[in-house]
Amino acid sequence: MPRRSIGAILLLLFLAAGVSSPSAAADKPVWPLTLRDGIPTAIPGWDAAPRDPLPDTGENEMGAYTEVSRFFQRIEPSTARQFRIAVQDYGKEKNLAGDIRRAMSEAGKTAGVETAALQIGGLDAYAVTDRTQGQPTTLVTIVVLPGRLVLGQGSNVDRDEAVKLLGRVDYAKIAAAK
């Protein structure tokens, strides 16, 4: 058999092996990265961080969680605004609504702190804006599933702007992430 024919056959076998491999499945994110599917990659007027942080785990008074997030900022002549959208998953067995309502009640007792219960994307949401340092710092918590939250955290961002930014989140994708 001529040398070129062997090379061509090897090349065809190599290409065929590549085509039949599950590379398409490897390109598709798996949990916990799928939690990020509903977070926008871009927000008009805001610059996105060049890279998204890797999924992380942590623990707070509500329990252990897995978190994914994206970070955005907007530089203006007189101020810099920062906004982070995070998804925290505490597991199927958790129900966080009561914990969040208690935290809201406590936060509302502090002078210079505004709280509000509202709906975002048809879901229960809770906003806390701290104005004690001058510029507003806002945290909005949306209960997507009993044990899965979306957090909008803004520096130099008031509640109305945070709610508007969170309107770009696809809550159905976040709820469906497995």
N, C-alpha and C positions, 0 to 999 in steps of 0.2 A: 504494500500500500504506500503510495507516495506520502512524503512528509507533510505536504500541505493538507492532504485529506485528513490525516490524524489530528493536525492542529485545528482544522475546521470542525471535526467531530467533537473534540474536547471543548471548543468554544460553544458549540450548540448545546452540549450537555451542561456546561456551566450556566448558560443563559436559561435553559429549561429549568434547572434546579432553582435559579433565582426567581423565576416566574411562579413556580409552584410553592415557594416558601410563603409563610404567612406574614409577609412584611407589612401588608395593609393593617393587620391586627396590631402589629408593633407600633404603628404610627398613631393608633387610637389611644387616648389617655385612659388610665385605669384609676379606680378609687385609691387615694383621696383626690387625685388631680381632677376627676370628673366633677367634684364640688365646685371647681372654678369655672365650669362651662357656662354658667349663667351670669358671671361677672363680666361687664363690658371690657373689651381690650382697649377701647378709646372712648373719650368723652370730649365732645367739641369744646374748644376753649381751654382744655386742660392738657398738660403734658403727662404722658404715662411714663412710669419708671422703665428704664431700658430692659430690665428683666424682672420677672415675677419671682418672689421668694419661693423656695421649696416648701412643700407641706410641712407643718410643724405640729408637735403635740405639746400640750401644757395642761395645767390643772389650776383651777380657781375654786372659790367657795361653792360653785355649782357642780364641780366634778372635773373629771379628766375629759379632754376634748382633742380633736384633730382640727387644724385650721389651715385654710388656704386664703390668699389675699392678693389684691392688686392695689398699687399706690399711684396717686395722681397729684400733680401740683400745678399751681398757676401763679406766676410771678407778675405782680402789678407794680406800678411805680412807687406806691406807698406801702405795699405789704406783700407778703407771700402767703398763699393759701395752700393747704395740704389736705388731701382727702384720701382715706384708705377704706376700701370695701373688703370685708373679710367674711368668710363663712366658717362658722364653728359647729362641728358635729359632736354631740355628747353621747350619741348612741340611741338606739331605738327604745331602750327602757326608760329614758329620762323624759320628764315633763317639766319644762323650765318656766312656764308662764307664771306660776305663783312666785317663784324666786325673783323674776324680773319685776313683777308688780310690787313686791316688798322693797326691792332696791329703789324703785321709782319713788315710792312713798318716803323712804329715808332721804333720798337726794332732794326731794321737794321741801324738806325742812330746813335746808341750808340757805341763808341769805345770798342773793345774787345768782341763784340757780333756778332755772325755769324747767318745768317738766310738762309733758303733754302725752296723752294717749291718743293715738290716731290710727288710721288705716293707710297702708301703702300696698298697692297691688292687690287689694282685697284681703290683706293679712293684717293681724294685730301688730301694731308698732308702738314703740315707746321712745320718746325723745327727751334727752337731758341736755340743756345748754348752760354752761358755766360762764358767767360774765364777771367773776370776781377778779380776774387778772386784766380786765379791760377788753381785749379782743375775745370774741366768743370761741369757746371750744365746745363742740357738739358731739354727742354720741347718740345714734339712733339704733335701736335694736328691733329687728323684725323677726317674729316667730314664724318660720316657714313650715316646720314640723315640730311636734312637741320637744324633740331633742336636737333640733337643727336651727341655728340662728344665722341671720345676716346682720352684720354690724357695719354701720357707716360712721367713721370717726373723722371729724374735721377740725383742723386748727385754722382759726380765722374764718370759720364757716358757721353761719347761723342756721337755725332749724329749718327755715323755709328752703334755703339753698341745699342743705343736706337731703331733705325730702325730695327735692327736684332731681338731684344727682342719683338718688336711690331708685327713682322711677325708671332708670335705664337698665336695672337688673332684671334678668329673666328668672323669676321665682319658680316657675314650673320646672325649668331645667335643674335648678338647685334642689327642689323637692324630689325630683326623679333620679338624682345622682346616686349611683350604687358603686 
